[in-house]
């Protein structure tokens, strides 16, 4: 396929387009002849031989105009006259020539004096020169606007996504420049988003590598110690085996979270939506977390109306959300602290709040708490980067995705009295979707 300069300036008008243009020119000339004859007869009162003479002159002029216009279309469709300024000048020239064809015969008939005929012809030539000058000025202005747009497009093609073009004074070119700038803005935003995603991907790989390498290194050290006989007494071996079990559980949870995040990133997951009592889901979650809270010396409280309306959710997914948020609250609440789960009716939604009396979240970390693998200050994870429960920084990210695919919202706030409050909303069941008690 030819991709050189020859093909870049190839004719863009098809045979059908040429026929349509020729037909449009012919129709315009016929309408102009008819309108002129109508004005001559009805307004000027031209009758008899004068009317036939005028009609003959108009038909002759129309024939020449059609031939000239057809020649112009044929030439402009080629590669020689492919510049806009040249085509505008040629169109203006054709218009003046048509005027000459209409005026000159009349001049020869009406003006018997050679002096008068010469003067009229001189004035017509003068008009032709003025028309060409103005056509050149207009074409130069339009060409300059198009050149600015072309330069901006060339800069963008070279990789400068910040390139913008001036908005021209001509309406069509101004609209073109506005659309071009809007396209450039969207491309720049898309590229910035792509760069952010690439940085997030690299950060994700680094975080996953770290969270997998740390427990694996610990497991390897303990296994080698047992195999090499460094740890040979039953008490040490039992302690090592317990630590290995915890590390294995941590790895399993991390892999499960990674798999869940991958599923959520691929696209919408299938939800088994049904009207469910949010109070029952909260109670089940707190019962499951009671033992861990007791070991940490933390009190769990629930505050909700037993007659709270049903919500349309996938119970298993929302149970995962509640587990992640309560687990997160327990992780950052010191002994003798309190974790409270509250549910309130908002009208169209039900809002759930999980508050704790922990150290709170630094203001710099608040916008990032729902990002994958974001942990903020490492000192907040009291049992190491991943913590004893495998807190690899995916729980809150998964929680946000699950709430969003349910059509709800999730956010975090910092109360004035300390601690943190994670809140989310879920849609209530309508009258037709309510479950039987």
VOPAGU-2260 file (C-alpha; in pm, 1 decimal, decimal comma):
REM VOPAGU-2260
SITE   aa  ch    i         X         Y         Z
SITE  UNK   A    0       0,0       0,0       0,0
SITE  UNK   A    1     134,2     342,6     -93,6
SITE  UNK   A    2     183,2     556,2     215,4
SITE  UNK   A    3     414,7     823,0      78,2
SITE  UNK   A    4     347,7    1186,5      -1,2
SITE  UNK   A    5     178,0    1088,7    -327,5
SITE  UNK   A    6    -100,5     907,4    -139,9
SITE  UNK   A    7    -117,6    1172,6     131,2
SITE  UNK   A    8    -244,5    1426,6    -122,7
SITE  UNK   A    9    -454,2    1186,8    -330,8
SITE  UNK   A   10    -793,0    1311,1    -450,3
SITE  UNK   A   11   -1051,3    1278,5    -176,4
SITE  UNK   A   12   -1356,2    1331,0    -401,8
SITE  UNK   A   13   -1516,2    1021,8    -547,1
SITE  UNK   A   14   -1692,1    1011,2    -884,2
SITE  UNK   A   15   -2027,5    1023,2    -708,2
SITE  UNK   A   16   -1921,6    1335,9    -517,4
SITE  UNK   A   17   -1815,9    1504,1    -840,9
SITE  UNK   A   18   -2151,8    1423,6   -1002,4
SITE  UNK   A   19   -2338,2    1562,3    -702,2
SITE  UNK   A   20   -2137,6    1885,2    -711,9
SITE  UNK   A   21   -2194,9    1926,4   -1084,1
SITE  UNK   A   22   -2567,9    1868,8   -1037,8
SITE  UNK   A   23   -2575,2    2127,7    -758,5
SITE  UNK   A   24   -2401,7    2383,7    -979,9
SITE  UNK   A   25   -2643,0    2315,6   -1268,5
SITE  UNK   A   26   -2944,7    2347,8   -1041,4
SITE  UNK   A   27   -2813,0    2675,3    -903,5
SITE  UNK   A   28   -2759,3    2818,9   -1252,5
SITE  UNK   A   29   -3110,5    2716,0   -1369,3
SITE  UNK   A   30   -3265,6    2873,5   -1059,5
SITE  UNK   A   31   -3063,8    3191,8   -1114,7
SITE  UNK   A   32   -3180,3    3216,6   -1481,7
SITE  UNK   A   33   -3542,3    3162,0   -1384,7
SITE  UNK   A   34   -3531,2    3414,3   -1101,9
SITE  UNK   A   35   -3363,6    3675,9   -1324,1
SITE  UNK   A   36   -3624,7    3636,7   -1599,0
SITE  UNK   A   37   -3905,3    3658,7   -1344,5
SITE  UNK   A   38   -3768,8    3983,9   -1201,1
SITE  UNK   A   39   -3712,4    4124,8   -1552,6
SITE  UNK   A   40   -4070,4    4052,3   -1659,2
SITE  UNK   A   41   -4258,7    4128,9   -1339,2
SITE  UNK   A   42   -4055,1    4416,1   -1197,7
SITE  UNK   A   43   -3877,2    4574,6   -1491,6
SITE  UNK   A   44   -4149,0    4501,7   -1747,0
SITE  UNK   A   45   -3916,5    4350,5   -2007,5
SITE  UNK   A   46   -4127,9    4214,1   -2295,1
SITE  UNK   A   47   -4097,6    4103,4   -2652,9
SITE  UNK   A   48   -3761,5    4103,8   -2833,6
SITE  UNK   A   49   -3583,3    4247,5   -2530,6
SITE  UNK   A   50   -3699,3    3955,4   -2316,1
SITE  UNK   A   51   -3581,5    3702,3   -2574,8
SITE  UNK   A   52   -3249,2    3881,9   -2607,9
SITE  UNK   A   53   -3205,9    3879,6   -2229,9
SITE  UNK   A   54   -3296,2    3511,5   -2214,3
SITE  UNK   A   55   -3042,3    3433,5   -2488,1
SITE  UNK   A   56   -2770,4    3619,8   -2301,6
SITE  UNK   A   57   -2858,2    3441,3   -1976,7
SITE  UNK   A   58   -2859,2    3098,3   -2142,1
SITE  UNK   A   59   -2523,6    3170,2   -2305,3
SITE  UNK   A   60   -2383,8    3288,6   -1974,4
SITE  UNK   A   61   -2529,5    2986,2   -1797,1
SITE  UNK   A   62   -2369,2    2748,6   -2043,2
SITE  UNK   A   63   -2031,5    2912,6   -2003,7
SITE  UNK   A   64   -2080,3    2919,1   -1623,9
SITE  UNK   A   65   -2156,1    2547,4   -1619,2
SITE  UNK   A   66   -1849,6    2469,6   -1826,2
SITE  UNK   A   67   -1631,0    2694,3   -1611,6
SITE  UNK   A   68   -1774,9    2561,6   -1284,8
SITE  UNK   A   69   -1730,4    2202,4   -1400,3
SITE  UNK   A   70   -1372,0    2276,6   -1496,1
SITE  UNK   A   71   -1313,4    2431,6   -1153,1
SITE  UNK   A   72   -1455,4    2128,6    -972,9
SITE  UNK   A   73   -1247,8    1891,6   -1184,8
SITE  UNK   A   74    -929,0    2087,9   -1126,8
SITE  UNK   A   75    -990,9    2137,3    -755,0
SITE  UNK   A   76   -1045,7    1763,1    -715,4
SITE  UNK   A   77    -691,1    1698,7    -829,4
SITE  UNK   A   78    -362,2    1741,0    -650,4
SITE  UNK   A   79    -249,6    2060,7    -821,0
SITE  UNK   A   80    -502,9    2291,8    -658,6
SITE  UNK   A   81    -529,3    2121,5    -321,9
SITE  UNK   A   82    -469,3    2437,0    -116,7
SITE  UNK   A   83    -766,0    2614,3      33,4
SITE  UNK   A   84    -640,5    2961,3     -62,1
SITE  UNK   A   85    -595,3    2858,0    -425,5
SITE  UNK   A   86    -945,9    2715,4    -442,5
SITE  UNK   A   87   -1100,9    3026,8    -287,0
SITE  UNK   A   88    -916,5    3249,3    -533,1
SITE  UNK   A   89   -1026,6    3027,5    -823,5
SITE  UNK   A   90   -1387,9    3040,5    -707,4
SITE  UNK   A   91   -1372,5    3419,7    -687,6
SITE  UNK   A   92   -1215,7    3431,2   -1034,1
SITE  UNK   A   93   -1494,9    3220,0   -1178,2
SITE  UNK   A   94   -1752,3    3449,4   -1022,1
SITE  UNK   A   95   -1596,5    3756,6   -1179,8
SITE  UNK   A   96   -1559,8    3584,9   -1517,8
SITE  UNK   A   97   -1928,1    3495,0   -1510,2
SITE  UNK   A   98   -2006,2    3859,7   -1435,7
SITE  UNK   A   99   -1793,7    3961,5   -1731,6
SITE  UNK   A  100   -1975,1    3718,2   -1957,1
SITE  UNK   A  101   -2304,5    3873,9   -1855,2
SITE  UNK   A  102   -2197,7    4235,7   -1874,4
SITE  UNK   A  103   -1970,1    4243,0   -2179,5
SITE  UNK   A  104   -2231,9    4143,2   -2439,3
SITE  UNK   A  105   -2472,9    4395,5   -2294,1
SITE  UNK   A  106   -2200,9    4657,9   -2305,1
SITE  UNK   A  107   -2127,6    4584,9   -2668,8
SITE  UNK   A  108   -2497,0    4622,7   -2753,5
SITE  UNK   A  109   -2581,9    4925,1   -2539,6
SITE  UNK   A  110   -2262,3    5130,0   -2560,5
SITE  UNK   A  111   -2187,5    5225,3   -2919,4
SITE  UNK   A  112   -1892,1    5445,2   -2832,3
SITE  UNK   A  113   -1560,1    5260,3   -2823,8
SITE  UNK   A  114   -1453,1    5495,0   -2546,2
SITE  UNK   A  115   -1748,4    5396,2   -2328,8
SITE  UNK   A  116   -1697,8    5026,9   -2398,1
SITE  UNK   A  117   -1331,0    5053,4   -2304,6
SITE  UNK   A  118   -1417,3    5238,7   -1985,3
SITE  UNK   A  119   -1670,3    4972,8   -1879,3
SITE  UNK   A  120   -1425,9    4695,1   -1955,5
SITE  UNK   A  121   -1155,2    4873,5   -1754,3
SITE  UNK   A  122   -1390,5    4904,9   -1457,5
SITE  UNK   A  123   -1474,9    4535,5   -1483,0
SITE  UNK   A  124   -1106,4    4443,8   -1483,9
SITE  UNK   A  125   -1057,8    4672,3   -1183,5
SITE  UNK   A  126   -1343,1    4491,2   -1006,6
SITE  UNK   A  127   -1177,2    4160,7   -1090,4
SITE  UNK   A  128    -848,4    4275,3    -934,5
SITE  UNK   A  129   -1023,5    4398,6    -617,0
SITE  UNK   A  130   -1213,6    4070,7    -588,2
SITE  UNK   A  131    -893,5    3869,5    -616,7
SITE  UNK   A  132    -724,3    4083,4    -351,6
SITE  UNK   A  133   -1007,2    4030,2    -104,5
SITE  UNK   A  134   -1024,1    3660,0    -188,3
SITE  UNK   A  135    -651,3    3632,1    -119,1
SITE  UNK   A  136    -686,5    3811,7     215,6
SITE  UNK   A  137    -976,0    3590,9     324,9
SITE  UNK   A  138    -802,3    3274,2     214,1
SITE  UNK   A  139    -483,6    3379,3     396,1
SITE  UNK   A  140    -680,4    3434,1     718,6
SITE  UNK   A  141    -849,4    3094,9     692,7
SITE  UNK   A  142    -521,9    2926,1     598,0
SITE  UNK   A  143    -352,9    3080,2     904,6
SITE  UNK   A  144    -623,5    2941,4    1134,5
SITE  UNK   A  145    -596,5    2599,7     974,4
SITE  UNK   A  146    -217,8    2618,0     999,9
SITE  UNK   A  147    -242,0    2679,5    1374,4
SITE  UNK   A  148    -470,5    2376,0    1412,4
SITE  UNK   A  149    -235,0    2166,9    1201,1
SITE  UNK   A  150      62,9    2277,3    1413,5
SITE  UNK   A  151    -121,5    2183,7    1732,5
SITE  UNK   A  152    -210,1    1842,8    1588,8
SITE  UNK   A  153     152,9    1790,8    1488,0
SITE  UNK   A  154     270,1    1875,3    1842,5
SITE  UNK   A  155      21,6    1629,1    1987,7
SITE  UNK   A  156     129,4    1360,7    1739,5
SITE  UNK   A  157     488,3    1421,0    1854,7
SITE  UNK   A  158     385,2    1345,6    2214,4
SITE  UNK   A  159     305,2    1691,3    2353,5
SITE  UNK   A  160     -33,8    1621,4    2514,5
SITE  UNK   A  161     -42,3    1974,5    2653,6
SITE  UNK   A  162     -68,8    2119,2    2303,6
SITE  UNK   A  163    -366,4    2349,4    2247,2
SITE  UNK   A  164    -474,4    2554,0    1945,2
SITE  UNK   A  165    -607,2    2911,8    1934,9
SITE  UNK   A  166    -978,9    2944,9    1865,1
SITE  UNK   A  167   -1021,9    3115,2    1527,9
SITE  UNK   A  168   -1268,6    3392,4    1447,5
SITE  UNK   A  169   -1442,9    3189,1    1175,9
SITE  UNK   A  170   -1730,3    2992,8    1330,9
SITE  UNK   A  171   -1654,2    2655,9    1173,3
SITE  UNK   A  172   -1283,1    2681,8    1249,2
SITE  UNK   A  173   -1360,1    2804,3    1601,3
SITE  UNK   A  174   -1577,6    2497,8    1655,5
SITE  UNK   A  175   -1299,9    2278,6    1516,0
SITE  UNK   A  176   -1045,3    2439,8    1748,7
SITE  UNK   A  177   -1277,8    2399,0    2049,0
SITE  UNK   A  178   -1336,3    2032,0    1970,2
SITE  UNK   A  179    -962,9    1979,2    1920,4
SITE  UNK   A  180    -881,1    2137,0    2257,1
SITE  UNK   A  181   -1150,3    1929,1    2428,1
SITE  UNK   A  182   -1007,0    1615,0    2268,9
SITE  UNK   A  183    -656,5    1715,0    2381,0
SITE  UNK   A  184    -781,0    1768,5    2737,1
SITE  UNK   A  185    -944,5    1425,3    2744,0
SITE  UNK   A  186    -633,5    1261,2    2599,9
SITE  UNK   A  187    -415,0    1433,6    2857,9
SITE  UNK   A  188    -646,1    1318,6    3138,8
SITE  UNK   A  189    -653,9     965,3    2999,7
SITE  UNK   A  190    -274,2     956,6    2976,5
SITE  UNK   A  191    -243,5    1086,5    3332,6
SITE  UNK   A  192    -488,1     819,6    3446,3
SITE  UNK   A  193    -289,7     555,5    3260,7
SITE  UNK   A  194      29,0     677,5    3428,9
SITE  UNK   A  195    -142,0     659,7    3769,3
SITE  UNK   A  196    -263,3     307,3    3694,4
SITE  UNK   A  197      85,7     203,4    3588,7
SITE  UNK   A  198     232,3     345,7    3909,4
SITE  UNK   A  199     -40,9     170,0    4107,5
SITE  UNK   A  200      36,8    -155,2    3924,7
SITE  UNK   A  201     405,4    -126,3    4007,7
SITE  UNK   A  202     319,5     -46,0    4368,3
SITE  UNK   A  203      84,1    -342,7    4378,4
SITE  UNK   A  204     353,0    -576,7    4249,7
SITE  UNK   A  205     602,8    -442,2    4504,4
SITE  UNK   A  206     350,9    -475,5    4788,1
SITE  UNK   A  207     248,8    -828,0    4688,3
SITE  UNK   A  208     612,9    -929,2    4658,6
SITE  UNK   A  209     684,8    -791,7    5006,2
SITE  UNK   A  210     379,9    -949,9    5167,9
SITE  UNK   A  211     455,3   -1286,6    5011,3
SITE  UNK   A  212     830,1   -1274,7    5071,8
SITE  UNK   A  213     808,9   -1188,8    5443,1
SITE  UNK   A  214     607,6   -1491,4    5564,3
SITE  UNK   A  215     785,3   -1722,3    5319,5
SITE  UNK   A  216    1123,5   -1612,0    5452,9
SITE  UNK   A  217    1002,2   -1670,0    5808,0
SITE  UNK   A  218     870,7   -2015,2    5715,8
SITE  UNK   A  219    1197,9   -2106,9    5546,9
SITE  UNK   A  220    1405,6   -2000,5    5846,8
SITE  UNK   A  221    1193,4   -2204,7    6088,9
SITE  UNK   A  222    1182,8   -2510,0    5860,7
SITE  UNK   A  223    1562,1   -2498,3    5813,0
SITE  UNK   A  224    1610,5   -2460,8    6188,4
SITE  UNK   A  225    1406,8   -2776,0    6249,8
SITE  UNK   A  226    1573,7   -2973,3    5966,3
SITE  UNK   A  227    1927,6   -2869,0    6065,8
SITE  UNK   A  228    1863,7   -2959,5    6430,0
SITE  UNK   A  229    1905,8   -2601,8    6555,6
SITE  UNK   A  230    1561,5   -2632,7    6711,9
SITE  UNK   A  231    1560,5   -2983,7    6857,1
SITE  UNK   A  232    1369,3   -2962,2    7183,0
SITE  UNK   A  233     992,5   -3030,5    7169,5
SITE  UNK   A  234     896,7   -2694,7    7320,6
SITE  UNK   A  235    1086,2   -2494,2    7055,5
SITE  UNK   A  236     962,1   -2718,4    6774,8
SITE  UNK   A  237     603,5   -2679,2    6896,1
SITE  UNK   A  238     647,2   -2301,7    6912,2
SITE  UNK   A  239     794,7   -2298,8    6560,8
SITE  UNK   A  240     508,4   -2510,6    6430,6
SITE  UNK   A  241     255,7   -2271,0    6581,8
SITE  UNK   A  242     431,0   -1975,3    6419,1
SITE  UNK   A  243     443,0   -2162,7    6087,9
SITE  UNK   A  244      71,4   -2228,2    6111,4
SITE  UNK   A  245       0,7   -1860,7    6169,9
SITE  UNK   A  246     220,0   -1760,0    5877,4
SITE  UNK   A  247      45,0   -2017,5    5657,5
SITE  UNK   A  248    -295,6   -1879,3    5757,2
SITE  UNK   A  249    -170,6   -1528,7    5683,3
SITE  UNK   A  250     -51,1   -1637,7    5339,1
SITE  UNK   A  251    -382,7   -1806,8    5269,8
SITE  UNK   A  252    -577,7   -1494,7    5361,5
SITE  UNK   A  253    -351,4   -1280,2    5147,7
SITE  UNK   A  254    -400,6   -1509,7    4847,9
SITE  UNK   A  255    -777,5   -1511,9    4904,5
SITE  UNK   A  256    -779,1   -1131,4    4916,4
SITE  UNK   A  257    -570,0   -1108,0    4600,7
SITE  UNK   A  258    -807,3   -1344,5    4423,7
SITE  UNK   A  259   -1107,7   -1140,5    4539,5
SITE  UNK   A  260    -947,1    -814,8    4423,8
SITE  UNK   A  261    -868,5    -970,1    4085,0
SITE  UNK   A  262   -1230,2   -1077,8    4043,7
SITE  UNK   A  263   -1357,2    -732,8    4135,3
SITE  UNK   A  264   -1111,8    -563,7    3898,1
SITE  UNK   A  265   -1206,6    -781,9    3601,6
SITE  UNK   A  266   -1568,1    -666,2    3609,3
SITE  UNK   A  267   -1899,2    -691,8    3791,8
SITE  UNK   A  268   -1936,3   -1009,7    3991,5
SITE  UNK   A  269   -2259,2   -1200,0    4020,2
SITE  UNK   A  270   -2457,5   -1092,7    4325,4
SITE  UNK   A  271   -2735,9   -1295,9    4477,8
SITE  UNK   A  272   -2945,5    -999,3    4583,1
SITE  UNK   A  273   -3226,9   -1062,0    4825,1
SITE  UNK   A  274   -3406,9    -865,4    5096,7
SITE  UNK   A  275   -3206,9    -930,5    5412,4
SITE  UNK   A  276   -3215,1    -801,9    5771,1
SITE  UNK   A  277   -2901,2    -595,7    5825,8
SITE  UNK   A  278   -2949,7    -639,7    6201,4
SITE  UNK   A  279   -2902,9   -1015,5    6171,8
SITE  UNK   A  280   -2586,4    -970,9    5964,3
SITE  UNK   A  281   -2444,7    -731,0    6224,3
SITE  UNK   A  282   -2529,6    -965,0    6512,3
SITE  UNK   A  283   -2369,8   -1262,4    6335,5
SITE  UNK   A  284   -2051,4   -1064,0    6268,8
SITE  UNK   A  285   -2018,8    -944,8    6627,9
SITE  UNK   A  286   -2075,0   -1297,1    6762,4
SITE  UNK   A  287   -1797,6   -1427,1    6537,5
SITE  UNK   A  288   -1559,7   -1150,1    6651,7
SITE  UNK   A  289   -1643,8   -1171,1    7021,7
SITE  UNK   A  290   -1364,8   -1415,1    7108,0
SITE  UNK   A  291   -1096,2   -1203,9    6940,7
SITE  UNK   A  292   -1227,4    -885,7    7102,6
SITE  UNK   A  293   -1226,5   -1054,3    7443,6
SITE  UNK   A  294    -863,2   -1162,9    7401,3
SITE  UNK   A  295    -767,7    -804,5    7317,0
SITE  UNK   A  296    -970,9    -661,3    7604,9
SITE  UNK   A  297   -1204,9    -470,3    7371,7
SITE  UNK   A  298   -1579,2    -435,7    7414,2
SITE  UNK   A  299   -1816,5    -481,6    7119,9
SITE  UNK   A  300   -2144,8    -290,3    7115,0
SITE  UNK   A  301   -2437,1    -291,0    6870,9
SITE  UNK   A  302   -2688,2      -7,0    6841,6
SITE  UNK   A  303   -2983,7     -47,1    6607,0
SITE  UNK   A  304   -3360,2     -67,7    6595,8
SITE  UNK   A  305   -3469,8    -433,4    6582,4
SITE  UNK   A  306   -3743,7    -330,0    6335,6
SITE  UNK   A  307   -3498,6    -174,8    6092,0
SITE  UNK   A  308   -3614,2    -219,0    5727,2
SITE  UNK   A  309   -3466,1    -491,5    5511,1
SITE  UNK   A  310   -3186,1    -413,6    5266,6
SITE  UNK   A  311   -3138,0    -555,7    4917,0
SITE  UNK   A  312   -2794,2    -719,7    4934,7
SITE  UNK   A  313   -2593,4   -1033,1    4880,1
SITE  UNK   A  314   -2576,1   -1151,3    5245,4
SITE  UNK   A  315   -2239,5   -1326,0    5207,5
SITE  UNK   A  316   -2076,8   -1019,6    5049,3
SITE  UNK   A  317   -2213,7    -778,9    5308,7
SITE  UNK   A  318   -2103,8   -1019,9    5582,7
SITE  UNK   A  319   -1753,3    -991,1    5436,7
SITE  UNK   A  320   -1781,8    -610,3    5446,9
SITE  UNK   A  321   -1886,8    -610,4    5812,1
SITE  UNK   A  322   -1613,9    -858,9    5904,1
SITE  UNK   A  323   -1344,7    -647,4    5732,2
SITE  UNK   A  324   -1455,7    -323,6    5898,8
SITE  UNK   A  325   -1493,3    -471,5    6248,2
SITE  UNK   A  326   -1159,9    -651,6    6207,9
SITE  UNK   A  327    -999,8    -322,7    6104,6
SITE  UNK   A  328   -1151,6    -147,3    6409,5
SITE  UNK   A  329   -1023,7    -417,8    6644,1
SITE  UNK   A  330    -679,0    -400,2    6490,2
SITE  UNK   A  331    -643,7     -29,8    6572,3
SITE  UNK   A  332    -821,6     -17,2    6907,0
SITE  UNK   A  333    -611,6     -55,8    7225,1
SITE  UNK   A  334    -707,2    -270,6    7521,8
SITE  UNK   A  335   -1001,7    -140,3    7728,9
SITE  UNK   A  336   -1130,8      26,6    7411,3
SITE  UNK   A  337   -1469,8      -5,3    7246,4
SITE  UNK   A  338   -1594,2     -87,3    6897,7
SITE  UNK   A  339   -1951,9      13,4    6821,3
SITE  UNK   A  340   -2164,3     -91,7    6525,0
SITE  UNK   A  341   -2465,7     128,3    6457,9
SITE  UNK   A  342   -2740,4      99,3    6194,5
SITE  UNK   A  343   -2987,9     377,7    6117,1
SITE  UNK   A  344   -3271,3     428,0    5868,7
SITE  UNK   A  345   -3204,2     710,8    5619,8
SITE  UNK   A  346   -3529,2     679,8    5424,1
SITE  UNK   A  347   -3421,3     522,7    5094,9
SITE  UNK   A  348   -3104,7     366,2    5241,1
SITE  UNK   A  349   -2978,1     212,3    5560,9
SITE  UNK   A  350   -2652,7     349,7    5699,2
SITE  UNK   A  351   -2412,2     140,4    5905,0
SITE  UNK   A  352   -2141,7     303,9    6118,8
SITE  UNK   A  353   -1846,3     114,2    6270,5
SITE  UNK   A  354   -1671,4     334,5    6525,5
SITE  UNK   A  355   -1369,8     266,3    6743,3
SITE  UNK   A  356   -1180,6     440,0    7020,9
SITE  UNK   A  357    -838,5     382,4    6866,4
SITE  UNK   A  358    -565,0     622,4    6767,5
SITE  UNK   A  359    -749,9     749,2    6462,1
SITE  UNK   A  360    -615,5     802,9    6114,2
SITE  UNK   A  361    -368,1    1071,6    6017,7
SITE  UNK   A  362    -519,1    1339,5    5794,3
SITE  UNK   A  363    -259,8    1265,5    5525,7
SITE  UNK   A  364    -376,8     903,1    5514,3
SITE  UNK   A  365    -753,4     966,5    5502,3
SITE  UNK   A  366    -780,6    1001,7    5120,0
SITE  UNK   A  367    -592,3     672,2    5071,6
SITE  UNK   A  368    -737,5     432,9    5329,2
SITE  UNK   A  369    -944,5     248,7    5065,8
SITE  UNK   A  370    -654,3     202,3    4823,6
SITE  UNK   A  371    -506,8    -148,4    4783,0
SITE  UNK   A  372    -200,3    -218,1    5000,9
SITE  UNK   A  373    -209,6     127,5    5159,9
SITE  UNK   A  374    -127,7     105,9    5530,5
SITE  UNK   A  375     -24,8     460,3    5615,8
SITE  UNK   A  376     206,5     482,6    5914,9
SITE  UNK   A  377     370,1     139,7    5967,5
SITE  UNK   A  378     368,3     206,8    6342,7
SITE  UNK   A  379      -9,1     169,7    6342,3
SITE  UNK   A  380      23,4    -200,3    6257,9
SITE  UNK   A  381     119,8    -318,8    6602,9
SITE  UNK   A  382     216,3    -672,5    6501,4
SITE  UNK   A  383     429,6    -597,4    6200,9
SITE  UNK   A  384     354,2    -484,7    5848,3
SITE  UNK   A  385      90,9    -748,0    5794,1
SITE  UNK   A  386     -22,7    -793,3    6149,9
SITE  UNK   A  387    -131,9   -1119,6    6309,8
SITE  UNK   A  388    -447,4   -1136,4    6102,1
SITE  UNK   A  389    -290,0   -1092,4    5763,3
SITE  UNK   A  390    -370,5    -722,4    5729,4
SITE  UNK   A  391    -202,7    -681,2    5393,7
SITE  UNK   A  392    -389,0    -363,0    5308,5
SITE  UNK   A  393    -654,5    -523,2    5087,8
SITE  UNK   A  394    -947,0    -549,5    5328,5
SITE  UNK   A  395   -1067,6    -191,1    5299,1
SITE  UNK   A  396   -1015,0    -187,0    4921,4
SITE  UNK   A  397   -1226,8    -500,7    4885,3
SITE  UNK   A  398   -1485,2    -351,6    5119,6
SITE  UNK   A  399   -1520,4     -39,2    4907,6
SITE  UNK   A  400   -1562,2    -240,6    4586,2
SITE  UNK   A  401   -1828,4    -462,0    4742,7
SITE  UNK   A  402   -2026,6    -165,6    4873,2
SITE  UNK   A  403   -2007,6      14,4    4538,7
SITE  UNK   A  404   -2133,6    -283,5    4337,2
SITE  UNK   A  405   -2429,6    -294,3    4577,5
SITE  UNK   A  406   -2508,3      65,4    4480,5
SITE  UNK   A  407   -2400,0     209,1    4814,4
SITE  UNK   A  408   -2137,9     454,5    4938,6
SITE  UNK   A  409   -1857,1     417,6    5190,9
SITE  UNK   A  410   -1645,5     677,0    5369,4
SITE  UNK   A  411   -1445,6     737,7    5686,0
SITE  UNK   A  412   -1468,7    1022,9    5935,6
SITE  UNK   A  413   -1262,9    1139,4    6232,6
SITE  UNK   A  414   -1481,7    1230,7    6534,2
SITE  UNK   A  415   -1372,2    1516,8    6755,6
SITE  UNK   A  416   -1342,9    1282,7    7055,9
SITE  UNK   A  417   -1092,8    1055,2    6877,1
SITE  UNK   A  418   -1102,0     724,1    6699,7
SITE  UNK   A  419   -1243,1     660,2    6353,8
SITE  UNK   A  420   -1588,1     591,6    6213,0
SITE  UNK   A  421   -1628,6     392,8    5891,0
SITE  UNK   A  422   -1974,3     435,3    5738,3
SITE  UNK   A  423   -2151,1     281,9    5441,8
SITE  UNK   A  424   -2501,4     279,5    5296,5
SITE  UNK   A  425   -2711,7       3,5    5141,2
SITE  UNK   A  426   -3039,4      35,0    4947,8
SITE  UNK   A  427   -3355,4     -60,9    5132,0
SITE  UNK   A  428   -3595,9    -321,8    5002,1
SITE  UNK   A  429   -3906,9    -175,2    4837,2
SITE  UNK   A  430   -4259,7    -285,0    4918,2
SITE  UNK   A  431   -4256,4    -545,9    4641,2
SITE  UNK   A  432   -3922,9    -691,4    4745,0
SITE  UNK   A  433   -3972,7    -725,0    5118,3
SITE  UNK   A  434   -3915,3   -1065,4    5266,7
SITE  UNK   A  435   -4171,4   -1241,4    5477,3
SITE  UNK   A  436   -4103,2   -1216,9    5853,6
